[in-house]
Amino acid sequence: MNVIDHKLFILPGYQTTLLCADDQASLETLLEKCADYSLLVTGSPPKPSAAASLLADCPDGKNLADKYVIGFSTRNQELFGVLDAIGDYPTQDDWWLGLLLLDPARRNQGLGGQIYQTFEHWVVLQGGRRIFLGVVEENQKATSFWQTMGFQVVEKQPPKQFGNVPHVVLTMLRSLSQA
């Protein structure tokens, strides 16, 4: 794991790393622990290729230089969380937060909020002005969490198929001028 510059991205008591292909096995283990998320979104457990896809998939017009898959681990290198983001997307100085996922044993302890606030601070230091994300409408816990973090629903997209399940996706936005 390549450690992100701690002067810019600090989560006290934990290690923050930029994940790469070498981290695929530990990421796959985390995704398997978080099968509840995959079941909700796709209707099935994570596929064996899920970690590789998370590390490599980019929206049209973007490449891996724009992508940050950030891992959060204990001092003994146990990966317990991941955040996936794309810089300058959908437009210049905007960021798209694709995923924030925590091991179920680490949820509901305030850690998700700490990770998000750390990420937001880092995005501001990168010159970011807004952060977008999408939440499947059925994921009420996630919608509530993101609203608590200051996000507002700005668009309700038509149903789209995710694996075996069609979902309406809520696009949410937080302007960093509010930060």
N, C-alpha and C positions, 0 to 999 in steps of 0.2 A: 504494500500500500504506500502511495506517495502522500506524505503529510502535507496538507494545505498550509500555507503561511499562517502560523498561529497569531501573527500580529494583526491579521485581518479577519480571521474566522476562528473564534475561541468559544468553546463550550466547556466551561469550567468542570474539571473532574473527569473529562472524557477526551478521547482522541478523535480528531476530525481528519478524514483522509479523502483524497480524490481517488475514487475507485477506477480500476482499469481491468483489462482481460485477466491479469494475474489474480484478481480477487473474485473471479467468477464462482469458484466453489463456495466461498463463504457467503457470497450474495445469494447463491442458490439455496443454501441452508436457511438463510433469513426468509427468503420468499416462501419456502416450504413451511416455516413456522407461522407465517402470515397467510396461510391458505384461506382463512376466513374472508380476506379481502378479494382474493381471486374468485372464490365461490360466489361472492356477492356480485362482482362485476361480470364475470364470464360464465358462471354456472358450473365451473369445474376447477379442480385444483391447478396450481401453476404447472405449466409444461416444463420438461427438462431444459428447454431452450429459453425460458423466461429471463434468466439472469443475463445471458448473452444478448437478448433483445433489448433489455433495459440499458445495457452498456453501449449498444450500438445504434439504436433507433433514433433518428432525427426527423423533424418535420421537413417538408420540401423547402429547398433553398438554404438549409442549414447543414453544418457538418460537425464532426466531433470536436473541432476547435471551439465551437459555440456551446458545447454540452458539458454539464457538470453533474456527475453522479457522485454524490458526497456520502461517504459512509461515516457512521458514528459507532465507536467501539469503546469497550472498557480498556483499562490499561493492559490487560492480558490479551488484547486483540480480538475479543469476542464481539463480532459485528451485531449490533442490536437495532440499528436504524439506518435508513437510506433516504436521501432527498435527491430528486432528479430535477434539473432545471436547464433551460435554454436561454442564453443571453441574446439580447437584441431581437426578441421575438415576442409578439408578432411584428413589432416595428422597432426601429432604433431606440435604444435606452429603455425598452420594455423587457420584462423577463416573463417567461412561462414556467411556472412550477408544475412539473408533470406528476410528481409523486412525493409524498412524505409518508413513510411506512415505518412503524415500530413493531418490534417483537411484542406479542400480546402480553408477556410478563412485564413489559416496561410501560404499557399504556395506562392512562388515567392517573398519572403521577406528576403531571405538569411538564414532562420532558418534551412533548410535542410542541408546546408553546415556547419553551426555551430554545429548541432547535429552530423553529420558525423565526423568532425574534433575532437570533444570531444570524440566520440567513438574510433577513431583511436588512440588518445593519451592514452586512457584507455587500449586499446589492447596492445600497446607498453609496458605499465607498467606491463601487465600480461605476458610479454615475447613473444608476438605474432610477427611473422616475415612476414606474408602475410595475406591479406584479399581477399577472393573470393566472388563473388555474381553472380546471374543470372538475366538477363533482357529479357523479351519477345521482339523479334525483332521489333514488331510493336510499342513498347513504345519508340519512338524516343526521347521524352523529358527526360525520365529516362536515356537512353543511353548517351545523351549529358551531363546530370548532372553528371553521374559517370565518364565520360571522363574528365570533368572539375575538378573532385576530384582526378584525377591522375590514374584512372583505364584504363586498356587496354583490348580489346577483345582478349582472348587466345583460344577460341573454339566456334564453331558454331555447336550446337547440332541438330540432325535430328528432324523433327516435332514431337511434343508430344501433346496429347489431354489434355486440361485444361477445365473441364466442357464441354461446347458445342463448344469450339473453339480450333483448332489445332494451335500450335505455334512453331516456331523455337526459341530456347533459346540461347542467347549469354552468355557464361561464361566470366566474367571479373575478372581481377586480379590487385591488387596493392601491390607491394613489399614495406614493411615498411622500408627497407633500403633507399628508396627514400624520406621517410618522413622527 
